[in-house]
Amino acid sequence: MTITPTRTTSIFGNSVKRTEDKGLIRGAEDYTGDLPIEGSLHAVFVRSPIAHGTITSIDASEARSMPGVVAVYTDGELNVNDRAGLPGVVPDAMSRPALARGKVRFVGDIVAVVVAETAGQALDASETVFADIEPLPAVTDIEAALADDAPRLFDELESNLVAGAGTGDVEGIFDAADTVVKGTFYNQKLAGVPMEPNACVAIPGDEGRIKMYLSTQGPHGARDAMAGDLGIDGENVHVIAPRVGGGFGPKMHAYQEWGIVGAAALALGKPVRWNETRSENMLSMVHGRAQVQHVELGVKNDGTIVGLRATAIGDAGAYPVLGTILPSLTQLMAQGVYDIPAIDFTWKAVATNTTQIGAYRGAGRPEATQMLERIIDMAADEIGVDPLEMRRKNFLTPDKFPMTSITGAQYDNAEHAKALDAAKEAAGYDALLAEQQKLRSEGSRRAMGIGIASYVEVTAPLGLDVEFGSAQAHPDGTFTVMAGTSAHGQGHETAFTHIASQILEVPMEKVRLVQSDTALVRSGNGTAGSRSLQTGGSAIWTASEKLVGRAREIAAHMLEAAPEDIEHREGGFGVKGVGDAQVTWAQVATASEDGSGFEWGQGRPLLEQLDFEQGQSSFPFGSHISVVDVDLDTGMVKLRRHIAVDDCGRILNPMLVTGQQHGGIAQGISQALFERVTYDEDGNPTSGNLASYVIPSAADLISYEATNTETPTPLNPLGAKGIGESGTIGSTPAVHNAVVDALSHLGVRHVDMPLTPETVWRAIQGAAGSDPANRPAAGPEYAGEPGAQH
């Protein structure tokens, strides 16, 4: 589908300050945990301390007799349905009961819920609930879960394999290659760690209705999930997402805890609330990434890519949900930005005794870029070709677009060389190479590394290219716009009211955005996959244009002129060439509502609403260059510079785009250097709080050099693509490549993430090409087997 903007406005390229920040900064906005719901009870969950085991009994007698306790529920004592994983993909046997039934399958599995008058009373009582669990062998390693003798999570099934597919074998894929380079790469399991942990409030209503406040990215999807959990019609479930303190994908998941709290509220006839602790959040909020890849790349001696063969195995966790299909997105994006003649790709998803895997900023696409950018760097090193020039040599050129990749991605457009050239120039690439060579020739113990990553990603994926939007004019001269997206920090209020104000030609302060309320917003696909501006924004754009068209007809009736003689002016409408013949938006809205604006005299609100259909996903792209210094005596990595050139189509508000770039880059760097969810051999989490799970502070990061190229997509009237995840996708392999590049003169070809000082130090120690005389005499204490429990 191709849409050409119907008018030229000042909408693009203007930095507009976020209008929502005033209330957030002053603490005037309510988050779910802050809501003053009078008379609400408090829920606390009792969770399994064992990763895999058989429940022999649960003793809650003491808890039920404790002060303030209203109810304690275990499996079969609360009217809440089992939750299917992904219908048609995940086997029915892997459905999750709301409260553990027969077995527990990960540390954090819900055994019981205590409801009491205060949170303290519920917590005290929960500590007396005793679940007698007979331990079973656990499996937390992705590939070990596929072994014939692996402990089976679901006795009804023959294996832990959840799903899988592939492109099929490609005969002679490497026949024309001079060299075939092989690598095994791990994308470690990550925790979302949003600033606001999970939370919900359930308020029972009349005749089986229920209102639920949820910290969610997708109120309408959550409503449907709650209706399924509670066994009631969706029209009887009212979901509101108040201010949401970050999400990054994990809050797109509909949590089992919400359904349990809702069922308890219906059973008790009183509001029930739950606020998750940070430690609980690390156990129960879905994790991301968790993928191992076996990759082969065939190349000619001049750097030309001949073919790619890869197998990606993803961890889906104990009760597989969205994580099951994320390796399929890795397959979809396996061609990346390159003209690869042949691709043989297989993906699988497996169940393990760990927290479920869901969406996390990028969700399947960063793994594809990580795979390609690491194997290309390894190939460039192997054949002695500059890694930047190898990328340029193999880029898909602009004349190839639009096109469908070998793995099925419907690329809209791109100018990959333009983005890489801009990054190269901004970085001063040639000067960096000269400095690196100088340091090496001097035998410096400070090793400098230069990392490059070029990427393409898919935004509005998995059918998320349709969104609801509306625009309405009111008799008081104000306007309301709605979108089915739901903000959790991105600046939707600013972006969407900006769009409407430009189309309607009214000040932004006269436009109000309504979102995140299923009783007010007709439908919505929520906020995920960097989709909001291109779908929700385009829906508001289109609805606003239709509103102008309808208002012009009413104004023509009021001014006794033909519609084609009516011009849209700032603040209203007038007759062309007649300066004093005009009506305001308020007058037009009044005439619409009282019927005087129509010949037939029947009033209706001045409102336009629609579902915008983009027709397919869009594909942002870009190139990142990262520069690091590595202390060869300690393994410490110090970021020096990070240059990002991201192309998200036409830019509406540079300030919002830059904010998304900076946030994404920070999370991508954090995967490369800091974060990793870990378990011991029995499945016990060893990174279950922020003392053991490392995330960077501002002091650990640097200022980024983030710029943009603009290649407008023809798919929507804004020409916009997504930007929310681009920084994450480009930064991780750039930093990873930079660290390995810093060590490459020692013979290091690859180091698994996260590139902590210990990990890097051990790579230096074990480097086949390093000079023993230059190695440090001692290093950090060894703590665990490198590469274990990915």
N, C-alpha and C positions, 0 to 999 in steps of 0.2 A: 504494500500500500504506500503510495506517495502522496504527501500533503504539502502544499505550498502555502506559506503564511499569506493571509489575505490582506494584510496591512503592514506598513512599516511604522514602528513606534520606537520610543526611546527605551524599550524594555531591556535590551541586552547590554551587558557590559558595565552596568552601574553598580557600584558597591553600596549596598543598603544595610544599615545596621540592623541587627536582629531585634525585632519588636517584642519578642517574648522574654527577653533576658531581664527586664526591669523587675518583674515579679519573682523570677527565679533567684536573682542575686539577693533580693531583699528577704527571701524566705516567705513570701506571701502566697506561694502556690502550694497546693496540697498534693502530696504523694499518697499512695494507697495506705501506707502505714500511718499516715498523719490524720486520716479522716476521722472526725469526731462523731462516730456512730454510737448514739446513746444506748446503753443496755447490752452492748455486744459481749458475747462470750469469747474465750480465747482457746485456740486449738494448738496443741503441741504434739508432734509426731514422735512415735517410738520407732527407731530404725535399727535394722540388723547390724550388729557389730561383726558379722561373719559374711564373707563373700559368697559362699556357696554351702548350703546345708539343708537338712530336712527338719522342719518344725515338728517337734513332738508334742509340745504344749505351750500355752501362753497363760500365765497367771497374772490377772489384773485385779484380783480381789482387794488387795491393800489399797491400790490406787482409787478404786471406786468408793472407798470409805473415807478418803481424805477430805479435809475441809475445802469447800468451794467446788469440788468436782461434780459436774453435772452428768457426765457420761464418759464411758470408755468403750471404744468400739474396736473389734477385731474382725477378721474375715467372716462374712455371713451375718454380721450384726447391724449392717448399715445398707440401705437401699441405694447402691451405686454399682453401675455396670462395669464389666471388664472393658479395657481399652485395647482395640485392635491396633497393630503397628501401622502398616500401610496396606489397605485392602488391595488384593490382587498381586502384591509384591511380597510382603512378609507372611509366612505361613500362619494360619489361624492359631496353631499350637503355641506360637510365641506371643500371643496377646498377654497384656499385663493385667492382673487383678488389681483392684484399687488397694486392697490390703493383702499382704502376702498370703498365698494359699498353698499349703503343703511344703513349699520350698522357699528359700531366699536365694537370690541370684547375684547380689552385689552388696557391698557394704554401703548401707543407706537405704536398702529396700524397706518399705514401710510395713511394720509389723502391727502397729496399733496407733490409734489417735486418742488423746485425752482432751476433753473439753471441760473447761472450768471457768469460774467467774473472773479470775484474773490470770494474766500470763504467768506470774510467779507460782500460783497454785497449780496450774496445769503442768509447769515444768517440774515442780517438786513431785507431783503424782506420777509423771511419766518415768521418773527415775526408779520407781518401785515396780513398774511392769516388768515381769521376767519372762522372756521367751527362751524356752529350752530348745536349742537348735543343735542337731547332730551334724558336725562338720563333714563336708564332702570335698574332694579335691577341686581346686579352682584353676581356671586358666585365664590369664590376662594378656598373654602375648598373642599378637594377631596371627602369625603363621602357625604357632603351636596349637591354636584353636582349630586348625584345619586337619591336624594329624589324626590318623585313624584311631589312636588310643587316647585322644584328648577327652577330658571330662565333658560329658554332654550336659548342656544347660537345660534342655528340654527332653525328657525321657521318651516322649512320643516320636521324636525325630531321629533319623539315622546319623545326623552330623550337626555341627554348629554352623554350617553354611546357610546363609539366609537367602542370598540371591546372587546373580552374576550373569554376564553376557560378554560379547566381544564382537570384533569386526570379522573374525575368521582368519585363518592362516593365509598369508600372502606368499605364494611360491616365488622363490628366487629373490627375496626382498633385498638381499645384500650382494647379489651377484656382481653389480657394477662398482662395489665399494673397494677402495684401497685399504681401508682400515675400518674395523668394527670396534667401537668403544663400549664397554659395559660398566654399569654402575648399579648399586643398590642404595636407595634413598629412603629415609624415614622422615615423614612429617609427624612429629610427636603430638601426643594428645594435649590439647590446651583447654583451659577453663576460661569462660567468658568474663568473669569477675566484673560485672556491671557495678557502678557506684551504688545503686539501689538493689539489694537482693530481692528475691521473690516475695510476693505479698498478695493477699486477697482478703476481701470482705464479702460475705454472703448475707443478704437480707431477704428473708422469706416474705412473700406477699400473699394476697388472697387467691383462692382457687388454684393452688399449686404453682403460682408464679414466683419468680425469684429475681432479685437484682444482685448483680455481682460487680464489684470494683476489683479490677485486676491490673497488675503491672505487666502489661502485654503490648506487643507490637501489632497484634492483629485481633481487634475486638470481635469482628464478625466470625472469624474462624474459631475463636475461643467460645463464642456463643454456641456455635454448632457442636463443638466438642462437649460443652457442658450439657447441652440438651441430650446428647448421646449418653453421657455418664449418668445423668439423672433420670433418663427414660421419659422425658417430657418434650413437648413440641418446642421448636426453636422460638416461636413467637411468645412463649411464656418465659423466656430467658432474656433479661435485659443486662447487657454488659457495658460498662463504662471503664475506659482507661483514663485516669486522671493524669497528672504529670508523671512521666516515667523516667527514672534516673538511669538511662543507658540500657541498651539491649544487646546490640552487636549480633543478633541472630538467635541466641538462646531464648529470648523472650517471645519469639514467634511460636515456640512450642507450647501446646496446651498441657498444663501439668496435672498429674494425677491428684496432687494435693488440693487443687481447686475443686475438683469434683467431690472429694471427700468432705471438704469444708461446706460445700453447697448442700450435700446430702445431710450433713449434721444439722445445718440450719433449718432445712425442711422438716427433719425429724423432731427437732426441739422447739420449733416455732419461734426462734429468736435469732438475731444476727450473730454470726460467728466469724471471727477473723483469725488470720495467721500471718505472722511476720517472721520470715526466715532469718536465721542467724548467718553470719559469714561462713562459719565452718559447715553449717548445714548446706549452704549454697554450693560449697565446693564439692559436696557429695551428690546433691540431688538435681542441680541445674545441669542441663545437657552440656556435654563437652563437645569440642570440635577437633577437626583434622584427623589424627590417628590413622595414618595410611602408610603402608610400605609399598615401594615400587621397585621392580626389577626391570632395568632399561638397557636396550642396546640401540646404538646409533651408528648407521653405516655412512661413511663419508669418503670423498675422494681427497687426494693429497692437496688439492687447491682449496679445500674447505667446503665444497659443494655437498649438500646433504643428499644421500641416496635413499634412505629408508629408516623407519623407526619401528622397533618392536618393544612393547612394554606390557607388563602385568601389574595392575594395581589392586592391592587387597586392603579393604577398609574395615576398621573396627566399627561395629554397629552397637556395641554395648550389650547389656543384659537383656533388655527388652527392645528389640530393634524398631526404630521409627524412621525419621527422615534420613538419618545417617546411612541407612541401607542403600539409598540411591545416589549418595554424593559421589562415589567413585564413577558413576555414569556421567556426571558432569566433568570429571577429570578426563574421561574418554572423549566427551564432546569437544573439549578444548585442547585435545592432544596435539593438534596441528599447530596451534599457537599462531605466531605471526609469520610462519615460514612456508616456503614452497617445497613441501616434502612430497616426493612422488608416490610413496607407498607407506602405509601405516598398518601395523598388526597390533591391536590393542585388546587386552582381556581384563575385565574387572570382576572382583568378587567382594562380597560383604559377609562378615562372620560375626557371630555372637560371642561375647566374652563376659567374664564375671566382673564387669566394670560399669561405670555410669553410662547411660545411653549417650549416643552421639547424635547431635542435631546440627543445625546451621550455626556457623561461626564466621564472621566477617570474611566473605569470599566463598565459603562452602563448596569445596570441590574444585573451584577454579584456581585458587593459589597452588594447590597440589600439582595441577597440570603445568603451570608456569615454573614452579620449583623443579619439576622433573626435566623439562626442556632446557631451562637455563643452566642447570648443573651439568647435564650431559653434554651440552654444547661447549661449555667451558672445558670440560674434560677432553673433549675431542680436539678443541683448538690447541690445548696444551700438548696433546699426543702428537699432532701433525705439525706443530710449530707455526700456527697461523694466529694473527692477532684476533682476540675474541670479539672485539668490536667490529672489525672488518668481516669476520666470518658471519656475524649476524646480518650485516648489511648485504652481503653477497646472496644470502638466502631469503631475504624478505619477500613476501608477497607484495607486488607492486600495485599502485592505485588503479591501473587499467584492468586488474583482475576482478574488481568489485563492481556490483554485488556478486557474490559467489557462495556456493555451498562447499564447505571443507570436506575432506575425505571422511571425517567422522560425523558429519551432519550439521555442523554449525553454519547458520545462514548469515554470513558476514554482510553487513550493510555497506560500510566503506572504511577506508583507513589510509593514512600516509605514514607508514612506519619509519621510513628513512628520515622524514622531516622531524619527527620527535627525537630520534636518536642523534641526528645532527645537532639539534638544539641542545641536547644534554651534553654532547661531546664538547661543544663550544663553551657552554657554561662552566663545565668542569675544568677546562684547560687540559684536555686529555693528554696531548703530546708532552706538555710540561710535566705532568704527573708521571708519565712513563720515564722521562729523563731523571726525575728526582728519585724514583724507585731504583733505577739502575745505579745511580750514584751511591745510594745507601747500601746496596748489596756489594758494590765493588769496594766500599770502605769496611765491609765486615761488621756493619752496625748491628747491635743487638735489638734495635728497634726496626721491625720489619713493616714496610708499608705495603698495603694491598689495595688494588683497584678492582671493584666488582661492577659488572654490567648486567642488566636484565631488561629485556624487551618483552612486552606482554600484550595480549589481548584478552579481554574478559567479556562474559555475557551478562547483560543486565536485563531485568524483567524476564528471568528464565522460567522454565517449567510452567508455561501458560499464564504467567503473571503480567501479561501485556494488556490486560483489560482493567479499566477502573471507572468507578462512578464519580461524577462531579456535578455540581449545580451552582447556579448563581441567581440571586433574588434581590430585587430592589424594593425598598420599603417606603411607605408614605412620609416617613420622617427624614428622608434623604440619606439613610444609611443602607448598607448592602450586607448580605450574608452569602458566603460561598461555602460549599461543603466538598469534601473529598473522602473517599473510602480508604485512604491511607491513614496512618496513625503515627504521630511524631514521638520520638523518644530522644530528642536532642539535636535533630538535624537542622531545624529552622524552617519547618513547613509553614508556620504562621507568616513569617516574613516573605518567603518565596511565593506562596499562593495569593496572599493579599496584594503583593507587588504585581503579579500577573493581572489580577482582576482590576486593580486601580489603573493600570495602563490601558487595558482594553476598554474599560468603562469611562476612562478619562475623569477620574475622581481621586481625591487624596486617599492615601493608604489608610489613614486613621478612620475613614468612613466605612472601611470594609472589615468585616469580622469573619474569621474562619471557624467553622464548626466541624469537629472531627471526633473520632474515638468514642462514639456513643451510638449503640445499635438502635436505640429508640428514635434517634434524630436523623441519622445517616442511613439511607435506605439499604445500601450494600457496600461491601468493600473487601479488598484482598489484602489489606494491611500493608505494612512497610517491611520489605525484605528484598534482597536481590537488587539493591540500588535502583529501584523502580519508580520512586515517588514522583519526581519532577516530570519524567517523560510520560507517565500515565496519569497520575492525579493532577499534575500541573497542566497537562494537555487537556484533560477533561474540564478543568476550570476555565482554561483559555477558550475552549470551544463553546462551553455553556455561556460564558460572558459575551462572546460574539453573537450567539443566538439571542441573548437577552437584548443586546443593542439593536438587532434586527427587529425584534418584536416591539421594542419601545419606539422605534422609528415609525412603525405602522400606526401605533396609538397616537404619537405626536402628530402625524399627518392628519389624522381624524380631528384632533383637537385644534390644529392650526388651519384646517380646511385647505390642505395642500396635498398634492400627490406624494406618495412615499419617496419617489425618486428625487423630489425637490427638497427633501428633508436632509439636513446635514447634522452629523453628530458633533456637538461642540463640548468644550470643557464644562462639565456640570449639567449638561442637558442637550436639547435639540432645538434647531431653528430652521427657518426657511432660507434657502440659499439666496443671497443677495438682499435679504430683508433683515437688517440688524436688530430691530426691536420685536420681530415676530419669533418668539422662542418660548419654550417651556422647560422647566427643570425636571430632573429625575424624580424628585418628590411629587411633582404634579402629575407626571406620567404614571407613577406607581399608584397614586391615589385614584386616578381615572381608571386604571386597570382594575383596582379592587372594587370600586363602586359601580363599575359598568359604564361610566360616561365616556370612556375611551373607545367604546365599540358602538357600531351602528345598532347592534342587537341588544345592547344594554345589559348584558349579563356579565357580572364582575367575576374576576378571578385574580389570584396573586400574580404579580409580575415576576414569574419564576420560570427558569429553564433548567432541566436536569436531563442527564444522559449518561450512557456508558461509552467512554472513549475506547476504541479498539485499535491498537497500534498495528496488529497483524502479525508481529513477530518480535523477537528480542532485538535489542541493539547491542553493539559491540565496541565499547571504549577500548583505548589502547594507550601505550606510552612506553617510555624508556627511563630507567633509573640508573644512576652511577653513584656508587658509594665508595668512600675512601676511608680506610681504617689504618691504625697503627697497632701492631701486636708486639708486646714485650716478650722476646724469645726466652727470657729467664723465668718468667712467671706465667705466661700464657694469657695475660690480661689483654683484652681487646679494648681499644679506645677509638670511639667514633671521631673522625675528623670532619668529614663533609658528607652530605647526602643531597644529591641533585635529582630532582624528580620533574619530568616533563610528561604530564598526563593530558590526554585528549578525551574530553567528555562531550564532544559535539559543541554546539553553540552554548556559550556561558551566559546565564541569566544574571547571577550576582557573584562577582569574583570573590567577595568576602566569604560567602558560604562555601564556595568551591575550595578555597584555600584552607578553610577550617576542616573540611572533610579530608583533604589531602594530608594535612598535618596529623590528624587523628589516625588515619589509616597507616601512614608511615610509621608512627610510633608503635602501633600494634604489630606491624610486620617486622620491625626491628626487634621487638620484644620476643617474637617467636625465634628469630635467628640467634639471639644472644642470651635470653633469660628464662623463658617459660617452659615448663614441662610438667604434666601430671604423671606421677609415678606410683607404682604399687610394689609391694614385696611379693615373694613367691606364693604366699597364701591369699593374695588378693586384697591385702590391707592397704589403704591409701597411705602413702608416705609424703604427700604434699597437700594435706587437707586443710591448710589454713595459710594465711598470708605471712606467717613466719617461715614456712617451708616451701611455699609456692612463690617463686620470685617474679615480681613485676617491677618495672623500672619506675623511679621517681623522675621528676623533671631534671634533677641534677645528673641523672645517668644518661640523658639524651642531649641532643644538640639542636641548634636552629637549622631548619631545613631550607634548601634552596628550591622552592616549589614554583614552577611556572606551567604554562599550558600552550599547546597548539589547539586550534579549533577546526574540526572537520564536521560540520553540521550533518546530522543524519536526515535523510528524506522521509523518515518513518513517522514523524509527528510534527505538528505545527511549530513547536519550539525549536526544532532541530537539535534537541537535547538528548544526551545519553546519560547513564548513571556515573556517579563519581564516588559514592560512599565507600566502595571497597577497592578502588583502583590502587590507592596508596599501599594497602596491605599486600596486594598481589605483586606489585613491582618491587617493594622494598626488601622483602625477605630474601629472595635469591640474590639481589644486588649485594646485600651485606654478607650473605653466606659466601658468595663468589669472592668478595673482597678479602675475607679472612683466609680462605683457601689460597687465594693468589698471594697473600703475604707470606705464606709458608711454602709456596710451590718450588722455590729454589732449593728447599731442603729435601724435596722429593715427595711432599705431601700431595696426594691427589684428591682426597675427600675427607671431611670430618663431619660426623653427624651433629645435627642440631639438638639442643641449644649449645652454642659455642661458648660455654663457660670457661673460665680460666683453667680449671682442672682438665676439661676435655681438650682444650687447645694445647695445654702443656704436655699432655700425654701423647698427642699427635706429634709434637715436636720431638719428644723422647723416642718415639718409635719410628721416626722418619728414616727411610732407607738411605736417603741421600744426604742426611745431615752429617756434619763432621763431629765425631764424638768429643773432640777436644773443646768444641764450642758449646756443648750441651751443659745445662745447669746441673749442679751436683745433687740437688734435692728438689722435691716439689711438694705439692699439696698431698695431704693424706688421701689414700684411695678409699672411695666410699661407693661400693657397688660395681657391678660389672658394666663396662661401657656398652651401650646398645641394648641393655636388657629392658624388658617390659616397655617396649615402644608403644 
